[in-house]
Amino acid sequence: MATQEIAKEQLKDYFDHFSMIMPAELVEIEVAGLELGDQIAAEWAPMTGISYDPKDDIVVVELEDGKVQHTIRSPQEVVVDEGDDGIRSISIKCGEGHLHVLRLKEPRALPPKD
């Protein structure tokens, strides 16, 4: 298994590519922080997209065809955990110090950009 940190300047392109290529994926979103503890924000819901808006400095995870959105403000660190079988999780530390972990139920390989 390998981890890859995605630089903030690359977030928009990375997430746009991810959303365009990947089919809807079942994802569990866990949010952890000292004052929060560990909380499950979504439990194996279909993730239909993920995007980064540099103007507002937010990551938006779309669930259930956009009916539900999980917003992560001021991402400080984004780390992708990838095994031989593909992406397993994406961890995003927000500006408030909370860790948002998006776990894919089925690891997926992300095809390279053309």
C-alpha positions in Angstrom: 0.0 0.0 0.0 1.1 3.5 -0.8 -0.1 6.9 0.2 0.1 10.0 -2.0 -0.4 13.5 -0.8 -2.2 15.7 -3.3 -1.0 19.4 -3.3 -3.7 22.0 -2.9 -2.9 23.4 -6.4 -3.8 20.0 -7.8 -7.0 19.3 -5.9 -9.4 20.7 -8.5 -7.9 18.7 -11.4 -7.5 15.6 -9.3 -11.0 15.5 -8.0 -12.5 16.5 -11.4 -10.6 13.6 -13.1 -11.7 11.3 -10.2 -15.4 12.3 -10.6 -15.3 12.0 -14.4 -13.7 8.6 -14.6 -15.1 6.8 -11.6 -18.6 5.3 -11.5 -20.8 5.9 -8.4 -19.0 4.4 -5.5 -20.2 3.3 -2.1 -18.4 5.4 0.5 -18.3 5.7 4.2 -17.4 9.1 5.6 -15.9 9.3 9.0 -15.1 12.6 10.7 -12.7 12.6 13.7 -11.6 15.4 15.9 -10.7 16.0 19.6 -13.9 17.8 20.5 -16.0 15.6 18.1 -14.7 12.1 18.7 -15.2 9.8 15.8 -18.5 10.2 13.9 -19.9 8.5 10.8 -21.2 11.2 8.5 -22.3 8.7 5.8 -22.5 5.0 5.9 -22.0 3.3 2.5 -23.8 5.8 0.5 -23.3 6.2 -3.3 -20.7 8.9 -3.9 -21.5 10.4 -7.3 -18.8 13.1 -7.3 -16.2 15.0 -5.4 -14.9 18.5 -6.3 -12.7 21.3 -5.0 -13.7 24.9 -5.3 -10.5 27.0 -5.0 -12.5 30.3 -4.8 -14.4 29.2 -1.6 -11.6 26.8 -0.5 -14.0 23.8 0.0 -14.2 20.2 -1.0 -17.7 19.0 -1.7 -18.6 15.3 -1.7 -21.8 14.5 -3.5 -23.8 11.6 -2.3 -27.0 10.0 -3.7 -26.9 11.9 -7.0 -26.3 15.3 -5.3 -29.2 14.9 -2.9 -26.8 15.0 0.0 -23.5 16.9 0.2 -20.6 16.6 2.7 -18.6 19.8 2.7 -15.0 20.1 3.9 -13.8 23.7 4.5 -10.2 24.8 4.1 -8.6 21.5 3.3 -5.1 21.5 4.7 -3.9 18.1 3.8 -5.3 15.5 1.3 -3.8 12.0 1.3 -4.9 9.2 -1.0 -4.4 5.6 0.2 -3.8 3.3 -2.8 -3.1 -0.4 -2.8 -2.4 -2.7 -5.7 -6.2 -3.0 -6.3 -6.7 0.8 -6.4 -7.8 3.7 -4.2 -9.0 2.6 -0.8 -9.5 5.9 0.9 -9.1 9.7 0.7 -8.2 11.5 4.0 -8.8 15.2 4.2 -7.7 17.4 7.2 -9.8 20.5 7.3 -9.0 24.0 8.6 -10.7 23.2 12.0 -8.3 20.2 12.5 -10.9 17.5 11.8 -10.0 14.5 9.8 -12.5 13.5 7.1 -11.9 9.9 5.9 -13.7 8.8 2.8 -13.5 5.0 2.6 -14.4 3.3 -0.7 -16.2 0.0 -0.2 -14.5 -1.4 -3.4 -11.0 -0.1 -4.1 -10.8 1.3 -7.6 -7.9 2.0 -9.9 -7.9 5.6 -11.2 -7.0 5.5 -14.9 -4.3 8.0 -16.0 -5.2 11.3 -17.6 -4.9 11.3 -21.3 
